[in-house]
């Protein structure tokens, strides 16, 4: 699943994949794989990502998740 909202938030805040990876204590490759949907997103990681943006996980991931389910 491609996380469009996540990429938009990252870009709006001027964050790079490398910056996000550092904040999350993961590799940049791992983070990019999450963002593009090549790697599954755990609830724990969704919470960590949401904290970087001072948001709730649902605010970032719910819409993308529901759009995929409806297809």
Secondary structure, DSSP 8 states (H G I E B T S, - for coil): ---HHHHHHHHHTT--HHHHHHHHTS-HHHHHHHHHTSS---HHHHHHHHHHTTS-HHHHHHHHHHHHHH-
